[in-house]
Every structure is written in structure tokens, then in C-alpha cells.
Amino acid sequence: MKNCIVGAGVHGLSTAWHLARKLKSRGRGSGDNILVLDKTGVVAGASGIACGIVRNNYLQPAMGDVMRISVEIWEACAESLHYKPVGYLCVASELQTDDPQTTAERHKALGYRATLVRGERATFDYMRRIFPDWQAHGLTVCLHEHQGGFAFNKESMFGLADKAKAEGVRIQAGVTVTGFDISDADGSVSRVNTDQGGIDVEQVVVAVGPWIEQLRALLDLPEKVDVRTNGGLEKDLQMWTYWQLQEGEIDVDPQSFQTADGKTSPVIHVDSIEPLVSDRSGKPITEELWGIYFKQDRAGVQGGAVPIRLGHAAQVDPYGPDSPLYTVGDDFADYWTAGLAHCLKHFEGKISTYKKAATGGIGCFTVDSFPVFDAMRPNVYVIADSNHGYKMLGIGREVARVLAGEHSDVLHPFRYSRFAEGDLHPTSSGPFPWQ
């Protein structure tokens, strides 16, 4: 087998689909030369429980480029990937006014359709025109992406798998990778070993989401990394950190969460420094910067808040919200529903309808919380998305270009050597670790 892709999530499937098309266009074969392995199956991992949000709300230029090409693919394949281009609203406090301004300027330069609103009164009035019961004060900037939106995650991944299979790609479920035969001469991989036998390979792509640490060990890749910063060289930093991603749902009529003109609401992200008060007890929760996100779903309104840091080791299996390892306490429900009620009056009192949603899980973040896309052995390309994953549909297209011998300006900023070179991504002032 010439090309073996490990992981049937968004990156593995997207890479397989685009690589098959690339090989066919060049007369170098087709999808018959591509095998996707997954120890469980399509949508069994992080892509299968993603909240499904698609946005280009990134301060970092390189992340903005990733999302620019990703949104293009989401829009072009909206029907087959069950994508809803409803837009994305980021509303923030004065602590973050400069970040949306910078992002909006880049949007304008790229031709990415968005509206920037500045000033507390103007922001409140803008939100009130969209949602007549909007009641969150103290927010001084709004960046409204008229592109972006959300997709139904499982359906979109099955749609992506269908696109890959239509190009001749084989997807083999229930196969666990147990090791790799690595050449002493040049460090390349000649064979992928599984619980069902070995597979001779010419090229391997690792796209396993939060299981990257397990595959890293099998490939004998570095566990720690030296990072050059403005303050000097920081040595032996742990490459991977696990976070528990907290998300939930309120059981309300989804049609009740609409805009003033009766359309599906954009995805909403709010970062505020206004006091957050429990919608259950009326007691203060925090007076520090807090953030939530939420969107309409089939059965209600779904979203999340700041995740919990687990440290440099975590048990990933069994994975997902049905796992006994995954627990979301009352403090999350209180926090998230308080944020909903803070923003929109018709969400007041809805904490009684809160329920555990089939989203969330455990994410594995890199040392700087941004992805690594690079060849980590001569014929092993690693897609380590640092939990930015589901929305970044375009990564597979760019990886396919690299595997075909081309250069990708989009992927270059995410090379592994950036840590030693000190060519790091800027950080924003948001409360989420991926910012």
C-alpha cells in the first residue's frame, strides 16, 4: 500500500479525499493506493462529537489562512457535508477590543465577509437588532462573520467519508495500529503493524486527534521540546497537554433561538468582564473574564465554556461524553447557563432544562496550543491539530499537496521547527486555551 492514513476523522478523511483527487489529476494512480485505518470507525473519535462550529475568528494570521481555505470547502460542499452557513458572532469586552479589530482588518484584506462594530452602545444596538431580547451590557466590540456557521458533525463526517470512497479510497475500521517498522538507515517507516497484521507502506499520515501522544510514542518522536521565546530558550517543555472539553445543551425548542427576521441564529461567542451570576441561585459566579459559546442544534441549544486542564498525562480511552472518564459537574452547567441568561432574556430559567450533550471529550494540545503539521520522519506526515480540528477541513487539501511534492504556504507556519526558531504564533487575550 503506497499511502496509509491513520485516523478516520476530519483530517484523515479530508487528506484521503484530496490526495486521491490529486493523484488522479496527475495520472499517478487513484484512491486505490490509499488506505485509511481507524481502530473504531468514522465519527468514533473527536470529529464525531465536535460541537461543529466553523469560524475564522482568529487573531493569528496563519490560523486565519487555514480557516479561509477551510470555509471555502465547507461552502462548496455545504449540502453533502451538512453545513449551515449561518455566520458567527464574536462579542467581547474592552479587554479584547484590539483583537477583533486586527482580525477584521485581515478579513477585509482577504475578501472574507464580516462586519466590525465598535463601542458599547453601538455593539448593544447591533445585537438588539438581531436579537430583540439581547440584554448583555458592557461589551464593546462585535465581529460578525457573515461566513462561517456550523455543521452536523456526524453527518458531515459520513459525507466526507463518502467523498473519499467515491475516489476509490479504502476505509478499514476496527484496526488498531500497534507499531511501526522504522529504518535504522534514514528513520523512515517501511511497515505499519496492526492487531490484524502488517501493512507495507511508502507514505504514512498520522491524523489521530487526541491519540497523538500514543502514536508519538510508537514512532519514537520527541516527548519534550525546546522553545525559543523573546525571553530566551526554554528547554525540555512538555509537548502535549490534555484538556477536558466541557459542553452541554439546554432542552428548548430550537426554533425559539432565531434572529429577529426568523432565520437560524449565527453561532455566538461572548467574552465578558461583567459579573456573572448564577441563573439557579442568583449568587455570583465570577467577576473575572469569562467566556461561552452557543448555537442552535437539532434538539435545543448547544455550547460550551472554558475547559479544564488535565495535565501532561490523561487516559483517553474510552473516549467521549459517554465515557466514565468524562464528567461535567454542576459548576459547568451553572456557569454556561448563567452566560446564556446573561446574554438573552428568553434563556432565563432554562437551567432546569440543562442536559448532558453528546459533545465534549478530551483534547490534546501542543506546547503553544497551536497545531503541528509537518513531516516528522522522512515518510511520516503528522497532523496534530491541538484541538482546533473539526473546522479546519482545508488541512487535508494542503497535506495532499505536500505529499504530492508541492509546497504549502498555509501549512508552513505550523512546522515543528518553529519552536526552536522562535517563530511562534501571537496569542490573543481570550479566556480559551486555543486562543
C-alpha positions as CSV (number, residue, x, y, z in Angstrom):
1,M,0.0,0.0,0.0
2,K,1.5,3.3,-1.1
3,N,-0.3,5.6,1.3
4,C,-1.6,4.6,4.7
5,I,-3.6,7.2,6.7
6,V,-4.1,6.5,10.4
7,G,-7.3,8.1,11.7
8,A,-10.8,8.4,10.1
9,G,-11.6,11.8,11.5
10,V,-11.8,15.1,9.6
11,H,-8.1,15.3,8.8
12,G,-7.6,11.7,7.8
13,L,-10.7,11.6,5.6
14,S,-10.0,15.1,4.1
15,T,-6.4,14.1,3.3
16,A,-7.5,10.8,1.7
17,W,-10.2,12.6,-0.4
18,H,-7.9,15.3,-1.6
19,L,-4.9,13.1,-2.1
20,A,-6.9,10.7,-4.3
21,R,-8.1,13.6,-6.4
22,K,-4.5,15.0,-6.6
23,L,-3.1,11.6,-7.7
24,K,-5.8,11.1,-10.3
25,S,-5.3,14.6,-11.8
26,R,-1.5,13.9,-12.2
27,G,-2.0,10.5,-13.7
28,R,-0.2,8.9,-10.7
29,G,-2.8,6.5,-9.6
30,S,-6.0,7.0,-7.7
31,G,-7.7,6.3,-4.4
32,D,-6.9,2.6,-4.8
33,N,-3.5,3.5,-3.5
34,I,-4.8,5.0,-0.3
35,L,-5.9,3.1,2.9
36,V,-7.4,4.8,5.9
37,L,-7.2,2.9,9.2
38,D,-9.2,3.5,12.3
39,K,-9.3,1.5,15.5
40,T,-13.1,2.0,15.8
41,G,-14.5,3.8,12.7
42,V,-15.7,7.0,11.1
43,V,-17.0,9.5,13.7
44,A,-15.9,7.3,16.6
45,G,-13.4,9.9,17.9
46,A,-13.2,13.7,18.4
47,S,-14.6,14.6,15.0
48,G,-17.7,12.6,15.9
49,I,-18.5,14.6,19.0
50,A,-17.3,18.0,17.9
51,C,-19.7,20.9,18.5
52,G,-19.4,21.5,14.8
53,I,-18.6,25.2,14.8
54,V,-16.9,26.7,11.7
55,R,-15.3,30.2,12.2
56,N,-12.5,32.4,11.1
57,N,-12.3,34.3,14.4
58,Y,-8.5,34.0,14.8
59,L,-6.0,36.8,15.8
60,Q,-3.2,34.7,14.4
61,P,-2.7,35.3,10.6
62,A,-1.7,31.7,10.0
63,M,-4.8,30.3,11.6
64,G,-6.8,32.8,9.6
65,D,-5.3,31.4,6.4
66,V,-6.2,27.9,7.4
67,M,-9.8,28.9,8.0
68,R,-10.1,30.9,4.8
69,I,-9.4,27.8,2.7
70,S,-11.4,25.6,5.0
71,V,-14.5,27.8,4.8
72,E,-14.2,27.8,1.0
73,I,-14.5,24.0,1.1
74,W,-17.4,24.0,3.6
75,E,-19.3,26.4,1.4
76,A,-18.6,24.5,-1.8
77,C,-19.7,21.2,-0.2
78,A,-22.5,22.5,2.1
79,E,-25.2,20.1,1.1
80,S,-23.1,16.9,1.1
81,L,-21.3,17.9,4.4
82,H,-24.5,19.1,6.1
83,Y,-23.0,22.6,6.6
84,K,-25.2,25.5,7.8
85,P,-23.6,28.9,6.7
86,V,-25.4,30.9,9.4
87,G,-22.4,33.1,10.3
88,Y,-20.5,33.6,13.5
89,L,-20.8,36.4,16.1
90,C,-18.0,37.3,18.5
91,V,-18.9,39.8,21.1
92,A,-16.2,40.9,23.5
93,S,-15.3,43.3,26.3
94,E,-12.9,46.2,26.4
95,L,-10.0,43.8,27.3
96,Q,-10.2,42.4,23.8
97,T,-11.2,45.3,21.6
98,D,-7.9,45.3,19.7
99,D,-8.1,41.6,18.8
100,P,-11.3,41.8,16.8
101,Q,-10.1,45.0,15.1
102,T,-6.9,43.2,13.9
103,T,-8.9,40.2,12.8
104,A,-11.4,42.3,10.9
105,E,-8.7,44.1,9.0
106,R,-7.3,40.8,7.8
107,H,-10.9,39.6,6.9
108,K,-11.2,42.7,4.7
109,A,-7.9,42.2,3.0
110,L,-8.8,38.6,2.2
111,G,-12.3,39.4,1.0
112,Y,-13.8,37.4,3.9
113,R,-17.3,38.9,4.5
114,A,-17.6,40.3,8.0
115,T,-18.8,43.4,9.9
116,L,-16.9,45.1,12.8
117,V,-18.9,47.1,15.3
118,R,-17.0,49.2,18.0
119,G,-18.3,51.0,21.1
120,E,-20.5,49.7,23.9
121,R,-23.7,51.5,22.7
122,A,-23.2,50.5,19.0
123,T,-22.4,46.9,20.0
124,F,-25.6,46.6,22.1
125,D,-27.8,48.2,19.4
126,Y,-26.3,45.9,16.8
127,M,-27.0,42.8,18.8
128,R,-30.5,44.1,19.7
129,R,-31.4,44.4,16.0
130,I,-30.5,40.8,15.6
131,F,-32.0,39.6,18.9
132,P,-34.7,41.8,20.3
133,D,-34.2,40.3,23.8
134,W,-30.5,40.8,23.9
135,Q,-29.5,42.1,27.3
136,A,-25.8,41.8,27.8
137,H,-24.2,45.1,28.6
138,G,-20.5,46.0,29.0
139,L,-19.5,44.6,25.6
140,T,-17.5,47.0,23.5
141,V,-16.9,45.2,20.2
142,C,-18.7,42.8,17.9
143,L,-17.1,41.0,14.9
144,H,-19.9,39.4,12.8
145,E,-18.6,36.9,10.3
146,H,-21.2,36.6,7.6
147,Q,-19.4,33.4,6.5
148,G,-18.8,30.5,8.9
149,G,-21.5,28.7,10.8
150,F,-21.8,25.1,11.9
151,A,-22.2,21.6,10.6
152,F,-23.9,18.5,11.9
153,N,-20.8,16.7,12.9
154,K,-21.6,13.0,12.4
155,E,-23.4,13.6,9.1
156,S,-20.6,15.7,7.8
157,M,-18.0,13.1,8.6
158,F,-20.0,10.4,6.9
159,G,-20.4,12.7,3.9
160,L,-16.6,13.3,3.9
161,A,-16.0,9.5,4.0
162,D,-18.4,9.0,1.1
163,K,-16.4,11.6,-0.9
164,A,-13.1,9.7,-0.2
165,K,-14.7,6.3,-1.0
166,A,-16.1,7.7,-4.3
167,E,-12.5,8.4,-5.3
168,G,-11.5,4.7,-4.6
169,V,-10.1,5.2,-1.1
170,R,-10.5,2.2,1.3
171,I,-11.5,2.8,4.9
172,Q,-10.8,-0.1,7.2
173,A,-12.5,0.2,10.6
174,G,-11.7,-1.9,13.7
175,V,-7.9,-1.9,13.1
176,T,-5.6,-0.8,15.8
177,V,-2.0,0.4,15.0
178,T,0.4,-1.4,17.3
179,G,3.8,-0.2,16.0
180,F,5.9,0.8,13.0
181,D,9.0,-0.8,11.4
182,I,11.5,2.1,11.3
183,S,14.7,2.0,9.2
184,D,18.0,2.4,11.1
185,A,19.4,4.0,8.0
186,D,17.2,7.0,7.4
187,G,14.4,6.7,10.0
188,S,11.6,6.1,7.5
189,V,8.8,3.7,8.1
190,S,8.5,0.7,5.9
191,R,5.7,-1.1,7.6
192,V,2.7,-0.3,9.8
193,N,1.9,-3.0,12.3
194,T,-1.6,-3.6,13.4
195,D,-3.6,-6.0,15.5
196,Q,-4.6,-7.7,12.3
197,G,-1.2,-7.9,10.6
198,G,1.4,-5.7,8.9
199,I,1.0,-3.3,6.0
200,D,3.9,-2.4,3.8
201,V,3.9,1.4,3.1
202,E,5.6,4.1,1.1
203,Q,3.9,7.0,2.9
204,V,2.2,7.4,6.3
205,V,-0.1,10.1,7.5
206,V,-0.9,10.3,11.3
207,A,-4.2,12.1,11.9
208,V,-5.4,10.7,15.2
209,G,-6.6,13.8,17.2
210,P,-6.2,13.4,21.0
211,W,-4.5,10.0,20.5
212,I,-1.4,11.7,19.1
213,E,0.6,11.1,22.2
214,Q,0.1,7.3,21.8
215,L,1.2,7.4,18.2
216,R,4.1,9.7,19.1
217,A,5.5,7.0,21.4
218,L,5.1,4.3,18.8
219,L,7.0,6.5,16.3
220,D,9.7,7.3,18.9
221,L,9.1,11.1,18.3
222,P,10.2,13.7,20.9
223,E,8.1,14.0,24.1
224,K,9.6,17.3,25.0
225,V,10.6,20.4,23.0
226,D,12.9,23.4,23.3
227,V,11.0,26.6,22.7
228,R,12.8,29.9,21.8
229,T,10.8,32.9,23.1
230,N,11.5,36.6,23.5
231,G,12.8,35.8,27.0
232,G,15.3,33.2,25.8
233,L,15.4,29.5,25.2
234,E,13.1,27.4,27.4
235,K,14.3,23.8,27.4
236,D,12.5,20.4,27.9
237,L,9.0,21.7,27.8
238,Q,6.3,19.0,27.6
239,M,5.0,18.9,24.1
240,W,1.5,17.7,25.0
241,T,-1.1,18.8,27.5
242,Y,-4.6,17.4,27.9
243,W,-7.7,19.4,28.5
244,Q,-11.2,18.2,29.2
245,L,-13.6,20.0,26.9
246,Q,-16.8,20.9,28.6
247,E,-20.0,21.2,26.6
248,G,-23.7,20.8,27.2
249,E,-27.2,21.5,25.9
250,I,-30.4,23.1,27.1
251,D,-33.6,21.3,26.0
252,V,-35.6,24.0,24.4
253,D,-37.4,24.4,21.1
254,P,-34.5,25.1,18.6
255,Q,-36.9,27.4,16.7
256,S,-37.1,29.7,19.7
257,F,-33.4,30.6,19.1
258,Q,-33.8,32.7,16.0
259,T,-32.9,36.1,14.7
260,A,-35.5,38.9,14.5
261,D,-36.2,38.1,10.9
262,G,-36.9,34.4,11.7
263,K,-33.6,32.9,10.5
264,T,-31.4,30.4,12.2
265,S,-29.2,32.3,14.7
266,P,-25.5,32.7,13.9
267,V,-23.1,30.9,16.3
268,I,-22.5,33.2,19.2
269,H,-19.3,33.6,21.2
270,V,-19.2,36.0,24.2
271,D,-16.2,37.1,26.3
272,S,-17.2,39.4,29.1
273,I,-15.9,41.0,32.2
274,E,-19.3,41.8,33.6
275,P,-20.2,40.0,36.8
276,L,-21.6,36.5,36.0
277,V,-24.5,35.5,38.3
278,S,-26.0,32.0,38.6
279,D,-29.4,31.6,36.9
280,R,-30.2,29.0,39.5
281,S,-29.2,30.6,42.8
282,G,-28.6,34.2,42.0
283,K,-25.2,34.0,43.6
284,P,-22.1,35.5,42.0
285,I,-20.0,33.0,39.9
286,T,-17.2,35.2,38.8
287,E,-16.2,38.8,38.3
288,E,-13.2,37.9,36.1
289,L,-13.1,37.5,32.4
290,W,-15.5,34.7,31.4
291,G,-16.5,33.2,28.0
292,I,-19.1,30.9,26.5
293,Y,-20.2,29.9,23.0
294,F,-23.5,28.5,21.8
295,K,-25.5,27.6,18.7
296,Q,-28.8,26.1,17.7
297,D,-28.9,22.3,17.5
298,R,-31.5,19.8,16.4
299,A,-32.8,19.3,19.9
300,G,-32.1,22.6,21.6
301,V,-29.2,25.0,22.1
302,Q,-25.7,23.6,22.5
303,G,-22.4,25.1,23.5
304,G,-19.6,25.2,26.0
305,A,-17.2,27.2,28.1
306,V,-13.6,27.2,29.3
307,P,-12.3,23.6,29.6
308,I,-10.4,22.0,32.5
309,R,-6.7,21.4,32.3
310,L,-5.8,17.8,33.0
311,G,-2.0,18.0,32.7
312,H,0.6,16.1,30.6
313,A,-1.0,12.7,31.1
314,A,-4.6,11.5,30.6
315,Q,-6.4,8.4,29.9
316,V,-8.1,9.0,26.6
317,D,-9.9,5.6,26.2
318,P,-12.8,5.0,26.4
319,Y,-13.4,8.4,24.7
320,G,-16.2,10.9,24.7
321,P,-19.1,12.1,26.8
322,D,-20.4,8.6,27.4
323,S,-17.1,7.5,28.9
324,P,-16.9,7.2,32.7
325,L,-13.7,9.3,32.5
326,Y,-15.7,12.3,31.2
327,T,-17.5,14.2,33.9
328,V,-19.1,17.6,33.6
329,G,-20.2,18.9,37.0
330,D,-22.9,21.2,38.2
331,D,-20.4,24.1,38.2
332,F,-20.2,23.9,34.4
333,A,-24.0,23.8,33.9
334,D,-24.3,26.8,36.3
335,Y,-21.5,28.7,34.5
336,W,-22.7,28.1,31.0
337,T,-26.5,28.6,31.6
338,A,-25.7,31.8,33.6
339,G,-23.9,33.1,30.5
340,L,-26.8,32.2,28.3
341,A,-29.2,34.0,30.6
342,H,-26.8,37.0,30.8
343,C,-27.0,37.4,27.1
344,L,-30.6,36.6,26.1
345,K,-33.7,37.1,28.3
346,H,-35.5,34.1,26.9
347,F,-32.8,31.8,28.3
348,E,-33.5,32.9,31.8
349,G,-34.6,30.0,33.9
350,K,-33.6,27.4,31.3
351,I,-31.0,25.8,33.6
352,S,-33.8,23.4,34.6
353,T,-33.7,22.0,31.0
354,Y,-29.9,21.6,31.0
355,K,-28.7,18.1,29.9
356,K,-25.5,16.3,29.1
357,A,-24.9,16.5,25.4
358,A,-23.0,14.1,23.1
359,T,-20.2,16.6,22.7
360,G,-17.0,17.4,24.6
361,G,-14.3,14.9,25.4
362,I,-10.5,15.2,25.9
363,G,-8.3,17.3,23.7
364,C,-4.5,17.1,23.4
365,F,-2.8,20.5,23.0
366,T,0.7,21.3,21.8
367,V,3.2,23.3,23.9
368,D,1.9,26.6,22.4
369,S,-1.7,25.4,21.9
370,F,-1.4,25.7,18.1
371,P,-1.2,22.8,15.6
372,V,1.8,21.0,14.2
373,F,1.6,20.0,10.6
374,D,4.9,18.5,9.4
375,A,6.9,15.5,8.2
376,M,8.2,14.1,11.5
377,R,10.0,11.2,9.7
378,P,11.1,11.1,6.1
379,N,7.8,9.5,5.0
380,V,5.6,10.2,8.0
381,Y,3.5,13.3,8.0
382,V,1.9,14.2,11.3
383,I,-1.3,16.2,11.6
384,A,-1.5,17.3,15.3
385,D,-4.4,19.8,15.3
386,S,-4.1,20.8,19.0
387,N,-7.9,20.6,19.2
388,H,-8.6,23.2,16.6
389,G,-9.5,20.3,14.4
390,Y,-13.1,19.9,13.1
391,K,-13.5,23.2,11.5
392,M,-10.1,23.0,9.6
393,L,-11.4,21.0,6.7
394,G,-8.8,22.5,4.4
395,I,-5.8,21.0,6.1
396,G,-6.3,17.7,4.2
397,R,-6.1,19.5,0.9
398,E,-2.9,21.2,1.8
399,V,-1.3,18.0,3.2
400,A,-2.3,16.3,-0.1
401,R,-0.4,19.0,-1.9
402,V,2.7,18.4,0.2
403,L,2.5,14.6,-0.2
404,A,2.4,15.2,-4.0
405,G,5.7,17.2,-3.8
406,E,4.3,20.7,-3.6
407,H,4.9,23.4,-1.0
408,S,2.1,24.8,1.2
409,D,2.3,28.3,2.4
410,V,-0.7,27.6,4.6
411,L,1.0,24.7,6.5
412,H,4.5,26.2,6.7
413,P,3.8,28.4,9.8
414,F,2.9,25.2,11.7
415,R,6.1,23.3,11.1
416,Y,7.7,21.6,14.1
417,S,10.9,23.7,13.8
418,R,9.1,26.9,14.7
419,F,9.6,26.1,18.4
420,A,13.4,26.1,18.1
421,E,13.4,29.0,15.7
422,G,11.2,31.2,17.9
423,D,8.8,31.7,15.0
424,L,5.7,31.4,17.3
425,H,2.1,32.5,16.7
426,P,0.8,35.6,18.5
427,T,-1.6,34.9,21.5
428,S,-4.9,36.7,22.0
429,S,-6.5,38.0,25.2
430,G,-9.3,35.5,25.2
431,P,-10.0,33.0,28.1
432,F,-9.8,29.8,26.0
433,P,-6.6,27.8,25.8
434,W,-6.8,27.6,22.0
435,Q,-6.6,31.4,21.7
